[in-house]
Amino acid sequence: MTNLQLLSKLKYDHDCKNTPSFAKYMPVDKFTDKTANGLEKAIVMWINLHGGMAERRGNTGRYIDDSKIVTDRLGFKRKLGKGKYIPGTGTNGTSDVSGLYNGIPLAIEVKIGRDRQSPAQVEYGERFNAAGGKYVVVKTFDEFFEFWKKLLNVH
């Protein structure tokens, strides 16, 4: 059984326990680590199912559309102007997943494929570890699972 299959089983068992009257109709959630979105969801679910608290974070800004649609003399609609991007207000380099397990602050950066850490993310990780937290960069759920075993001192 792979680690992702184990997560699916844990989630299914958890759901059946919490809603016993619905247990025979309970769907089995499937998790993936092929996308950043899927891997982040799997990590958050694993931590939360084990009594920790985790959430996904984002520090992207937002787009404000300042354009207007006008109708010219011939009746054609045209878009005039353009929008602008406003940067996020969070800390630069912040991790994709933030969590707390057994009193230990966790910061997990997810990278898929050729994606690499930015200098701001490297600095954030160093500062997070120096402050007593556990920062890790993972590309697969198996890498996260190895980090989890080290966190629990399981070999």
Phi and psi restraints in degrees (value plus and minus 20) as a CYANA .aco file:
   2 THR   PHI     -96.5   -56.5
   2 THR   PSI     146.5   186.5
   3 ASN   PHI     -84.3   -44.3
   3 ASN   PSI     -55.3   -15.3
   4 LEU   PHI     -88.4   -48.4
   4 LEU   PSI     -56.6   -16.6
   5 GLN   PHI     -86.9   -46.9
   5 GLN   PSI     -57.4   -17.4
   6 LEU   PHI     -81.6   -41.6
   6 LEU   PSI     -62.7   -22.7
   7 LEU   PHI     -81.3   -41.3
   7 LEU   PSI     -63.9   -23.9
   8 SER   PHI     -79.9   -39.9
   8 SER   PSI     -62.2   -22.2
   9 LYS   PHI     -85.9   -45.9
   9 LYS   PSI     -63.2   -23.2
  10 LEU   PHI     -80.8   -40.8
  10 LEU   PSI     -62.1   -22.1
  11 LYS   PHI     -85.5   -45.5
  11 LYS   PSI     -63.1   -23.1
  12 TYR   PHI     -81.7   -41.7
  12 TYR   PSI     -68.0   -28.0
  13 ASP   PHI     -81.3   -41.3
  13 ASP   PSI     -60.6   -20.6
  14 HIS   PHI     -82.5   -42.5
  14 HIS   PSI     -66.0   -26.0
  15 ASP   PHI     -85.3   -45.3
  15 ASP   PSI     -60.8   -20.8
  16 CYS   PHI     -85.1   -45.1
  16 CYS   PSI     -57.9   -17.9
  17 LYS   PHI     -86.7   -46.7
  17 LYS   PSI     -59.2   -19.2
  18 ASN   PHI    -101.0   -61.0
  18 ASN   PSI     -40.6    -0.6
  19 THR   PHI    -155.6  -115.6
  19 THR   PSI      51.0    91.0
  20 PRO   PHI     -81.9   -41.9
  20 PRO   PSI     -50.2   -10.2
  21 SER   PHI     -92.3   -52.3
  21 SER   PSI     -36.8     3.2
  22 PHE   PHI    -125.9   -85.9
  22 PHE   PSI     -19.4    20.6
  23 ALA   PHI     -75.9   -35.9
  23 ALA   PSI     -61.1   -21.1
  24 LYS   PHI     -93.4   -53.4
  24 LYS   PSI     -31.1     8.9
  25 TYR   PHI    -126.1   -86.1
  25 TYR   PSI     -17.9    22.1
  26 MET   PHI     -86.2   -46.2
  26 MET   PSI     105.3   145.3
  27 PRO   PHI     -95.3   -55.3
  27 PRO   PSI     135.0   175.0
  28 VAL   PHI    -116.9   -76.9
  28 VAL   PSI      97.5   137.5
  29 ASP   PHI     -93.4   -53.4
  29 ASP   PSI     118.6   158.6
  30 LYS   PHI    -131.7   -91.7
  30 LYS   PSI     115.4   155.4
  31 PHE   PHI    -133.8   -93.8
  31 PHE   PSI     132.8   172.8
  32 THR   PHI    -156.5  -116.5
  32 THR   PSI     136.3   176.3
  33 ASP   PHI    -143.3  -103.3
  33 ASP   PSI       2.9    42.9
  34 LYS   PHI    -102.2   -62.2
  34 LYS   PSI     -41.1    -1.1
  35 THR   PHI    -144.7  -104.7
  35 THR   PSI     137.5   177.5
  36 ALA   PHI     -81.5   -41.5
  36 ALA   PSI     -62.1   -22.1
  37 ASN   PHI     -79.9   -39.9
  37 ASN   PSI     -67.4   -27.4
  38 GLY   PHI     -84.8   -44.8
  38 GLY   PSI     -61.7   -21.7
  39 LEU   PHI     -87.0   -47.0
  39 LEU   PSI     -61.6   -21.6
  40 GLU   PHI     -81.6   -41.6
  40 GLU   PSI     -64.1   -24.1
  41 LYS   PHI     -80.7   -40.7
  41 LYS   PSI     -62.2   -22.2
  42 ALA   PHI     -84.3   -44.3
  42 ALA   PSI     -63.3   -23.3
  43 ILE   PHI     -83.7   -43.7
  43 ILE   PSI     -66.1   -26.1
  44 VAL   PHI     -80.9   -40.9
  44 VAL   PSI     -64.4   -24.4
  45 MET   PHI     -82.9   -42.9
  45 MET   PSI     -62.6   -22.6
  46 TRP   PHI     -80.2   -40.2
  46 TRP   PSI     -69.1   -29.1
  47 ILE   PHI     -82.7   -42.7
  47 ILE   PSI     -65.3   -25.3
  48 ASN   PHI     -86.0   -46.0
  48 ASN   PSI     -57.5   -17.5
  49 LEU   PHI     -89.0   -49.0
  49 LEU   PSI     -40.4    -0.4
  50 HIS   PHI    -118.7   -78.7
  50 HIS   PSI      -1.0    39.0
  51 GLY   PHI      68.6   108.6
  51 GLY   PSI     -16.4    23.6
  52 GLY   PHI    -111.0   -71.0
  52 GLY   PSI    -190.8  -150.8
  53 MET   PHI    -155.0  -115.0
  53 MET   PSI     103.7   143.7
  54 ALA   PHI    -162.2  -122.2
  54 ALA   PSI     134.1   174.1
  55 GLU   PHI    -171.5  -131.5
  55 GLU   PSI     136.5   176.5
  56 ARG   PHI    -105.4   -65.4
  56 ARG   PSI     123.3   163.3
  57 ARG   PHI    -144.5  -104.5
  57 ARG   PSI     131.3   171.3
  58 GLY   PHI    -158.1  -118.1
  58 GLY   PSI     126.1   166.1
  59 ASN   PHI    -148.1  -108.1
  59 ASN   PSI       9.2    49.2
  60 THR   PHI     -98.7   -58.7
  60 THR   PSI     133.6   173.6
  61 GLY   PHI    -100.5   -60.5
  61 GLY   PSI    -180.5  -140.5
  62 ARG   PHI    -158.2  -118.2
  62 ARG   PSI     135.4   175.4
  63 TYR   PHI    -119.2   -79.2
  63 TYR   PSI     110.4   150.4
  64 ILE   PHI    -132.1   -92.1
  64 ILE   PSI     100.3   140.3
  65 ASP   PHI    -109.2   -69.2
  65 ASP   PSI      87.9   127.9
  66 ASP   PHI    -118.5   -78.5
  66 ASP   PSI      -9.1    30.9
  67 SER   PHI    -101.5   -61.5
  67 SER   PSI     141.8   181.8
  68 LYS   PHI    -152.3  -112.3
  68 LYS   PSI     126.1   166.1
  69 ILE   PHI    -117.0   -77.0
  69 ILE   PSI     104.3   144.3
  70 VAL   PHI    -144.2  -104.2
  70 VAL   PSI     136.6   176.6
  71 THR   PHI    -127.3   -87.3
  71 THR   PSI     105.8   145.8
  72 ASP   PHI    -101.6   -61.6
  72 ASP   PSI    -197.8  -157.8
  73 ARG   PHI     -83.8   -43.8
  73 ARG   PSI     -44.4    -4.4
  74 LEU   PHI    -110.9   -70.9
  74 LEU   PSI     -21.7    18.3
  75 GLY   PHI      73.1   113.1
  75 GLY   PSI     -14.9    25.1
  76 PHE   PHI    -103.7   -63.7
  76 PHE   PSI     121.4   161.4
  77 LYS   PHI    -110.4   -70.4
  77 LYS   PSI     117.2   157.2
  78 ARG   PHI    -153.4  -113.4
  78 ARG   PSI     130.9   170.9
  79 LYS   PHI    -121.6   -81.6
  79 LYS   PSI     102.9   142.9
  80 LEU   PHI    -134.6   -94.6
  80 LEU   PSI     122.0   162.0
  81 GLY   PHI      68.9   108.9
  81 GLY   PSI    -196.9  -156.9
  82 LYS   PHI    -170.6  -130.6
  82 LYS   PSI     148.7   188.7
  83 GLY   PHI    -114.4   -74.4
  83 GLY   PSI     159.4   199.4
  84 LYS   PHI    -160.5  -120.5
  84 LYS   PSI     136.0   176.0
  85 TYR   PHI    -123.9   -83.9
  85 TYR   PSI     108.0   148.0
  86 ILE   PHI    -125.5   -85.5
  86 ILE   PSI     104.6   144.6
  87 PRO   PHI     -83.3   -43.3
  87 PRO   PSI     134.4   174.4
  88 GLY   PHI     -87.7   -47.7
  88 GLY   PSI     143.5   183.5
  89 THR   PHI    -121.1   -81.1
  89 THR   PSI     -20.0    20.0
  90 GLY   PHI     -97.5   -57.5
  90 GLY   PSI     159.1   199.1
  91 THR   PHI     -92.6   -52.6
  91 THR   PSI     111.6   151.6
  92 ASN   PHI     -82.8   -42.8
  92 ASN   PSI     115.5   155.5
  93 GLY   PHI      66.0   106.0
  93 GLY   PSI     -16.9    23.1
  94 THR   PHI     -77.0   -37.0
  94 THR   PSI     132.4   172.4
  95 SER   PHI     -95.5   -55.5
  95 SER   PSI     143.1   183.1
  96 ASP   PHI     -95.8   -55.8
  96 ASP   PSI     -54.2   -14.2
  97 VAL   PHI    -145.7  -105.7
  97 VAL   PSI     112.8   152.8
  98 SER   PHI    -138.5   -98.5
  98 SER   PSI     118.3   158.3
  99 GLY   PHI    -174.8  -134.8
  99 GLY   PSI     152.4   192.4
 100 LEU   PHI    -161.3  -121.3
 100 LEU   PSI     106.4   146.4
 101 TYR   PHI    -156.6  -116.6
 101 TYR   PSI     101.3   141.3
 102 ASN   PHI      34.2    74.2
 102 ASN   PSI      17.3    57.3
 103 GLY   PHI      63.3   103.3
 103 GLY   PSI     -17.9    22.1
 104 ILE   PHI    -123.4   -83.4
 104 ILE   PSI     100.5   140.5
 105 PRO   PHI     -90.8   -50.8
 105 PRO   PSI     115.8   155.8
 106 LEU   PHI    -140.3  -100.3
 106 LEU   PSI     119.9   159.9
 107 ALA   PHI    -154.4  -114.4
 107 ALA   PSI     100.1   140.1
 108 ILE   PHI    -141.8  -101.8
 108 ILE   PSI     101.2   141.2
 109 GLU   PHI    -119.6   -79.6
 109 GLU   PSI     106.8   146.8
 110 VAL   PHI    -122.0   -82.0
 110 VAL   PSI     108.1   148.1
 111 LYS   PHI    -150.4  -110.4
 111 LYS   PSI     108.5   148.5
 112 ILE   PHI    -137.6   -97.6
 112 ILE   PSI     118.9   158.9
 113 GLY   PHI      45.0    85.0
 113 GLY   PSI    -148.5  -108.5
 114 ARG   PHI    -109.2   -69.2
 114 ARG   PSI     -15.4    24.6
 115 ASP   PHI     -81.0   -41.0
 115 ASP   PSI     116.6   156.6
 116 ARG   PHI    -147.5  -107.5
 116 ARG   PSI     140.1   180.1
 117 GLN   PHI     -89.1   -49.1
 117 GLN   PSI     123.0   163.0
 118 SER   PHI    -102.4   -62.4
 118 SER   PSI     143.0   183.0
 119 PRO   PHI     -76.7   -36.7
 119 PRO   PSI     -55.7   -15.7
 120 ALA   PHI     -85.4   -45.4
 120 ALA   PSI     -56.0   -16.0
 121 GLN   PHI     -90.9   -50.9
 121 GLN   PSI     -57.7   -17.7
 122 VAL   PHI     -82.7   -42.7
 122 VAL   PSI     -65.8   -25.8
 123 GLU   PHI     -83.7   -43.7
 123 GLU   PSI     -61.5   -21.5
 124 TYR   PHI     -79.9   -39.9
 124 TYR   PSI     -64.6   -24.6
 125 GLY   PHI     -81.1   -41.1
 125 GLY   PSI     -62.3   -22.3
 126 GLU   PHI     -84.2   -44.2
 126 GLU   PSI     -63.4   -23.4
 127 ARG   PHI     -86.2   -46.2
 127 ARG   PSI     -58.2   -18.2
 128 PHE   PHI     -85.0   -45.0
 128 PHE   PSI     -64.7   -24.7
 129 ASN   PHI     -86.3   -46.3
 129 ASN   PSI     -59.5   -19.5
 130 ALA   PHI     -84.3   -44.3
 130 ALA   PSI     -47.9    -7.9
 131 ALA   PHI    -104.5   -64.5
 131 ALA   PSI     -19.5    20.5
 132 GLY   PHI      84.1   124.1
 132 GLY   PSI     -18.1    21.9
 133 GLY   PHI    -109.1   -69.1
 133 GLY   PSI     159.9   199.9
 134 LYS   PHI    -138.8   -98.8
 134 LYS   PSI      92.0   132.0
 135 TYR   PHI    -130.5   -90.5
 135 TYR   PSI     115.1   155.1
 136 VAL   PHI    -165.3  -125.3
 136 VAL   PSI     128.5   168.5
 137 VAL   PHI    -129.2   -89.2
 137 VAL   PSI     106.9   146.9
 138 VAL   PHI    -147.7  -107.7
 138 VAL   PSI     127.6   167.6
 139 LYS   PHI    -132.7   -92.7
 139 LYS   PSI     -37.4     2.6
 140 THR   PHI    -161.2  -121.2
 140 THR   PSI     144.6   184.6
 141 PHE   PHI     -87.5   -47.5
 141 PHE   PSI     -51.4   -11.4
 142 ASP   PHI     -83.3   -43.3
 142 ASP   PSI     -58.7   -18.7
 143 GLU   PHI     -83.3   -43.3
 143 GLU   PSI     -62.0   -22.0
 144 PHE   PHI     -82.1   -42.1
 144 PHE   PSI     -61.4   -21.4
 145 PHE   PHI     -81.4   -41.4
 145 PHE   PSI     -59.5   -19.5
 146 GLU   PHI     -84.2   -44.2
 146 GLU   PSI     -62.2   -22.2
 147 PHE   PHI     -79.8   -39.8
 147 PHE   PSI     -62.8   -22.8
 148 TRP   PHI     -82.7   -42.7
 148 TRP   PSI     -63.3   -23.3
 149 LYS   PHI     -83.4   -43.4
 149 LYS   PSI     -60.2   -20.2
 150 LYS   PHI     -85.2   -45.2
 150 LYS   PSI     -57.4   -17.4
 151 LEU   PHI     -81.0   -41.0
 151 LEU   PSI     -57.1   -17.1
 152 LEU   PHI    -112.2   -72.2
 152 LEU   PSI     -19.0    21.0
 153 ASN   PHI      38.7    78.7
 153 ASN   PSI      21.1    61.1
 154 VAL   PHI    -124.2   -84.2
 154 VAL   PSI     112.7   152.7
